[in-house]
Amino acid sequence: MKNFIFQNPTKLIFGKGMIAKIAEEIPSGKKIMVTFGGGSVKTNGVYDQVKEALKDRDFIEFWGIESNPTVETLRKAIALGKENGVDFLLAVGGGSVIDGTKLISAGLKYDGDAWDLVLRGAYSETVPLGTVLTLPATGSEMNSGAVISRTETKEKYAFYSKHPVFSVLDPEVTFSLPEKQIACGIADTFVHVMEQYLTKAGESSLMDRWAESILKTLIEIAPKIKEDKTNYDLMADFMMCATMGLNGFIAMGVSQDWCTHMIGHELTALHGLTHGQTLAIVLPGTMRVLKEKKAQKILQYGERIWGLSTGLYETKIEQAAEKTEEFFRSLGLATRLSEVGVGEDTILEIERRFNERHAGFGEDGDVTGEVARRILEACK
């Protein structure tokens, strides 16, 4: 294992009815701004639970954070927060609302434009943030990362600030989620794990097994959730898979990739595709193009996750990619660029953007614009 320093300060508050606990977690005397997305929380009972929990507290609301949060919207939230002297934030929603609120938390402490912070990549001076998670996917409820878009330039970048101080996870709030959102959340979680697992062999048996347990759980519960998305135990496992998949635990001492995500972000920025959907398209292509350098880990993945223990070396590697693609298709997701209307112009534009930024992603920093183009060509 590599050297590492690990700390995760987020307090998880898990289970039915736990939204009622949020007032106990926010220090008295705080001016709170509660951030929301498009309004689904008003139909699934979450909004009412949050209002009841905060009935004796001083708070304002900000609505309209998009599914891919834009700096244009977040600037408005920052201005509102500064105007009202907000010194505590509560993000109520999925990963996008939480991501957006992380930039708000930094922007409230910054005198310049919030996009400067995104381009900088990180900002540590922030207003404290708590969350109520309504859509498992990104793991943003227990990490310091966010991804922010800029509509006018069709850009999308990662941004890091501080972890939420607490996050409430109640599986019951997921029962009303649309099937497509659940599918994208499962795909997002799956690929988060793969970005930390499908790298170099032999770095940590423990991290490998931990990652594999999340992958196996997702494969096991996905068809059952499709049959009954109101099963508390299934949705509890889904929530915890998403949280554990990107809270730093399975990354301790091992290499990480993230090229699939970086390519996926560009597809979202250019075409507005849902994040999880982009990952379902790109990951099989990544496996096929980088099969030589990732061979040992792909073979391990194929054997331990899909039971591919016999056959020729090349065959097993291709079968592992095929099984991955089949899993995403079983969720109801597209796995090819042609299925979502993305053509050669987009591939060339992503290559150009990577080259312009001197990008080098992947565990060895060698996924350049040219490699990204080859990965996308394999996704046609």
C-alpha positions in Angstrom: 0.0 0.0 0.0 1.1 3.6 -0.6 1.5 6.1 2.2 -1.8 7.9 3.0 -3.5 10.2 5.5 -7.2 9.5 6.0 -9.7 11.6 7.8 -13.5 11.8 7.3 -15.3 14.1 9.6 -18.8 13.6 8.3 -21.3 12.3 10.9 -23.8 9.9 9.2 -27.3 9.9 10.7 -29.0 6.9 9.1 -32.5 5.5 9.1 -36.2 6.0 9.1 -37.4 9.3 10.6 -33.9 10.7 11.2 -34.6 13.9 9.3 -36.2 15.1 12.6 -32.7 15.1 14.1 -31.2 17.9 11.9 -32.0 20.8 14.3 -30.0 19.0 17.0 -26.9 19.0 14.7 -27.0 22.7 13.8 -25.6 25.0 16.5 -28.2 27.4 18.0 -28.1 31.0 16.7 -27.1 30.1 13.2 -28.7 31.8 10.2 -29.5 28.8 8.0 -30.0 28.7 4.2 -31.7 25.5 3.0 -30.9 24.6 -0.6 -33.1 22.5 -2.9 -33.4 21.3 -6.5 -36.5 21.3 -8.6 -39.2 20.6 -6.1 -39.6 16.8 -5.8 -39.0 17.1 -2.1 -42.5 18.7 -1.9 -44.1 15.6 -3.2 -42.2 12.9 -1.3 -42.6 14.4 2.2 -39.0 15.5 2.7 -39.8 19.2 2.6 -42.4 19.0 5.2 -40.1 16.9 7.5 -37.3 19.5 7.1 -39.6 22.4 7.8 -40.9 20.7 10.9 -37.4 20.0 12.1 -36.4 23.6 11.6 -39.7 25.2 12.8 -38.0 27.0 15.7 -34.9 28.0 13.8 -34.0 31.0 11.6 -33.8 29.9 8.0 -34.3 30.9 4.4 -34.7 28.8 1.3 -33.0 28.7 -2.1 -34.6 26.6 -4.9 -33.5 25.6 -8.4 -30.1 23.9 -8.2 -30.0 21.9 -11.4 -29.2 18.2 -11.9 -25.8 19.4 -13.2 -25.3 22.5 -10.9 -24.3 25.6 -12.8 -22.2 28.5 -11.5 -24.8 30.8 -12.9 -27.5 29.5 -10.5 -25.1 29.2 -7.6 -24.0 32.8 -7.9 -27.6 33.8 -7.1 -27.6 31.6 -4.0 -24.3 33.1 -2.9 -25.6 36.6 -3.3 -28.8 35.7 -1.3 -26.7 34.1 1.4 -24.4 37.1 1.8 -27.4 39.4 1.8 -29.0 37.5 4.7 -25.9 36.8 6.7 -26.1 33.0 6.3 -23.6 31.1 8.4 -24.9 27.5 8.1 -26.1 25.6 5.0 -28.4 22.6 4.7 -28.5 20.9 1.3 -31.7 18.9 0.8 -31.5 16.7 -2.4 -29.2 14.5 -4.4 -25.6 14.8 -5.2 -26.1 17.8 -7.5 -27.8 19.9 -4.8 -25.0 18.9 -2.3 -22.3 19.6 -4.9 -23.8 23.0 -5.6 -24.1 23.8 -2.0 -20.4 23.0 -1.5 -19.5 25.8 -3.9 -22.1 28.1 -2.1 -20.3 27.3 1.2 -17.0 28.5 -0.2 -18.5 31.4 -2.2 -20.0 32.9 1.0 -16.4 33.3 2.3 -15.0 34.6 -1.0 -15.1 38.1 -2.3 -14.6 37.3 -6.0 -16.6 35.3 -8.5 -17.4 31.7 -7.6 -16.1 30.4 -11.0 -12.6 31.5 -9.9 -12.8 29.0 -7.1 -13.9 26.2 -9.5 -10.9 27.0 -11.8 -8.6 27.0 -8.7 -10.0 23.5 -7.9 -10.3 23.9 -4.1 -11.1 26.4 -1.4 -10.8 25.5 2.3 -12.5 28.6 3.9 -16.2 27.6 4.0 -19.5 28.0 5.8 -20.5 24.7 7.6 -22.7 22.4 5.6 -25.1 19.6 6.5 -27.1 17.5 4.1 -30.3 15.5 3.8 -29.7 13.0 1.0 -32.6 12.1 -1.3 -30.9 10.4 -4.2 -28.0 7.9 -3.6 -25.3 8.2 -6.3 -22.4 10.6 -6.0 -21.2 10.0 -2.4 -21.1 13.8 -2.0 -22.9 13.5 1.3 -19.6 12.1 2.8 -16.8 13.6 0.8 -15.3 17.0 0.0 -15.7 16.9 -3.7 -18.2 18.6 -6.1 -18.6 19.0 -9.9 -19.7 22.4 -11.2 -20.8 23.4 -14.7 -20.7 26.7 -16.5 -23.5 26.9 -19.1 -22.2 29.8 -21.2 -18.9 28.0 -22.0 -20.1 24.4 -21.7 -17.5 23.5 -19.2 -17.6 21.2 -16.2 -14.9 20.8 -13.5 -14.3 19.2 -10.2 -14.1 21.4 -7.1 -13.1 20.5 -3.5 -13.9 22.2 -0.3 -14.8 20.6 3.1 -16.8 17.6 4.0 -20.4 18.1 5.3 -20.4 18.1 9.1 -23.4 15.7 9.0 -25.6 13.9 6.5 -29.0 12.4 7.1 -29.7 9.2 5.1 -33.3 7.9 5.3 -33.9 5.1 2.8 -37.7 5.8 2.8 -37.2 9.1 1.0 -35.9 7.1 -2.1 -39.1 5.2 -2.6 -40.6 7.7 -5.0 -37.5 8.1 -7.2 -38.0 7.6 -10.9 -36.5 4.3 -12.2 -34.1 6.2 -14.5 -32.7 8.2 -11.6 -32.2 5.0 -9.6 -30.5 3.3 -12.6 -28.1 6.3 -13.1 -27.4 6.3 -9.3 -26.4 2.6 -9.4 -24.2 3.2 -12.5 -22.6 6.2 -10.9 -21.8 4.2 -7.7 -20.5 1.2 -9.7 -18.1 3.4 -11.7 -16.9 5.3 -8.6 -15.8 2.0 -7.2 -14.2 0.9 -10.5 -12.2 4.1 -10.7 -10.5 3.2 -7.4 -10.3 -0.6 -8.1 -9.5 -1.2 -11.8 -6.0 0.2 -11.6 -2.9 -1.6 -10.4 -2.8 -5.1 -9.1 -1.4 -6.1 -5.7 -1.6 -2.8 -3.9 -4.0 -3.9 -1.2 -5.9 -7.1 -0.8 -8.1 -5.5 1.8 -9.1 -2.5 -0.5 -9.7 -4.9 -3.4 -12.1 -7.1 -1.3 -13.8 -4.0 0.1 -14.4 -2.6 -3.4 -15.5 -6.0 -4.7 -18.1 -6.3 -1.9 -19.7 -3.0 -3.1 -19.7 -4.1 -6.7 -21.2 -7.5 -5.8 -23.9 -5.9 -3.7 -24.9 -3.5 -6.4 -25.2 -6.4 -8.9 -27.2 -8.4 -6.5 -29.7 -5.7 -5.4 -30.1 -3.9 -8.8 -32.7 -6.4 -10.3 -34.5 -6.6 -6.9 -34.8 -2.8 -6.7 -36.2 -2.8 -10.2 -39.0 -5.1 -8.9 -39.6 -3.3 -5.7 -38.1 0.1 -5.1 -40.0 0.5 -1.9 -38.1 -2.3 -0.1 -36.5 -0.6 2.8 -33.5 -3.0 3.2 -32.7 -2.9 -0.5 -32.7 0.9 -0.7 -30.7 1.0 2.6 -28.0 -1.1 1.0 -28.1 1.1 -2.2 -27.7 4.2 -0.1 -24.7 2.8 1.8 -23.1 1.4 -1.3 -23.2 5.0 -2.8 -21.8 6.5 0.4 -19.1 4.0 1.0 -18.1 4.0 -2.7 -16.8 7.5 -2.5 -16.0 8.5 1.0 -12.4 7.7 0.8 -12.5 4.3 2.5 -11.7 2.1 -0.5 -9.1 4.5 -1.8 -6.7 4.2 1.2 -3.2 3.4 -0.1 -4.2 2.4 -3.6 -4.0 4.0 -7.1 -7.0 5.8 -8.6 -8.0 6.3 -12.3 -10.9 8.8 -12.9 -10.4 9.0 -16.7 -13.9 7.6 -17.3 -15.3 10.4 -15.1 -13.3 13.1 -16.8 -14.5 12.0 -20.2 -18.1 11.6 -18.9 -18.0 15.2 -17.6 -17.3 16.5 -21.1 -20.3 14.5 -22.5 -22.5 16.1 -19.9 -21.0 19.6 -20.5 -21.5 19.4 -24.2 -24.8 17.5 -24.4 -26.5 17.7 -21.0 -26.4 13.9 -20.5 -27.1 12.6 -17.0 -23.8 11.8 -15.3 -24.5 8.2 -14.5 -25.6 7.6 -18.1 -22.3 9.0 -19.5 -20.3 6.6 -17.2 -22.3 3.6 -18.4 -21.2 4.5 -22.0 -17.6 5.3 -21.3 -16.4 2.6 -18.8 -16.6 -0.4 -21.2 -14.7 1.6 -23.7 -12.0 2.5 -21.1 -11.7 -1.2 -20.3 -11.2 -2.2 -23.9 -8.7 0.5 -24.8 -6.7 0.2 -21.7 -6.9 -3.6 -21.5 -3.2 -4.1 -21.7 -2.1 -1.9 -18.8 -5.1 -2.9 -16.7 -5.0 -6.6 -17.7 -4.3 -8.1 -14.3 -7.0 -6.1 -12.6 -9.6 -6.7 -15.4 -8.9 -10.5 -15.1 -9.3 -10.3 -11.3 -12.5 -8.3 -11.7 -13.8 -10.8 -14.3 -13.1 -13.8 -12.1 -14.2 -12.4 -8.7 -17.2 -10.4 -9.9 -18.5 -12.3 -12.9 -17.1 -15.8 -12.4 -14.9 -15.7 -15.6 -12.4 -18.3 -14.5 -11.8 -20.3 -17.8 -10.9 -19.4 -21.3 -8.2 -17.5 -23.2 -6.6 -14.4 -21.7 -7.9 -12.0 -24.4 -11.4 -13.7 -24.3 -11.8 -13.2 -20.5 -10.8 -9.5 -20.8 -13.4 -8.9 -23.5 -16.0 -10.9 -21.6 -15.4 -8.8 -18.5 -16.1 -5.6 -20.6 -19.2 -7.3 -22.1 -20.5 -8.3 -18.7 -20.1 -4.8 -17.5 -22.0 -3.5 -20.5 -24.7 -6.0 -20.0 -25.1 -4.9 -16.4 -25.6 -1.3 -17.4 -28.1 -2.4 -20.0 -30.0 -4.4 -17.4 -30.5 -1.1 -15.6 -32.1 0.4 -18.7 -29.2 2.6 -19.7 -27.6 3.1 -23.1 -24.1 1.9 -23.5 -23.2 3.4 -26.9 -22.7 7.0 -28.0 -24.9 6.4 -31.1 -27.8 5.6 -28.8 -27.7 9.1 -27.2 -27.0 11.0 -30.5 -23.3 11.7 -29.9 -21.1 11.6 -33.0 -17.6 12.2 -34.3 -17.7 16.0 -33.8 -18.1 15.6 -30.0 -15.3 13.0 -29.9 -12.9 15.4 -31.6 -14.0 18.3 -29.4 -13.2 16.3 -26.3 -9.8 15.4 -27.7 -9.2 19.1 -28.4 -10.2 20.1 -24.9 -8.0 17.5 -23.2 -5.1 18.6 -25.4 -5.7 22.3 -24.7 -5.6 21.6 -21.0 -2.6 19.3 -21.2 -4.7 16.7 -19.6 -3.2 13.5 -18.3 -5.7 11.4 -16.4 -5.6 7.8 -15.2 -3.6 6.1 -12.5 -0.4 6.9 -14.4 -1.5 10.3 -15.9 -1.2 8.9 -19.4 -4.8 9.3 -20.6 -4.3 12.2 -23.0 -6.6 13.7 -25.6 -5.5 11.1 -28.0 -6.3 8.2 -25.6 -9.6 9.8 -24.7 -10.5 9.9 -28.4 -9.7 6.2 -28.8 -11.8 5.4 -25.7 -14.7 7.3 -27.2 -14.2 5.6 -30.6 -14.6 2.3 -28.8 -17.9 3.5 -27.4 -19.6 4.2 -30.7 
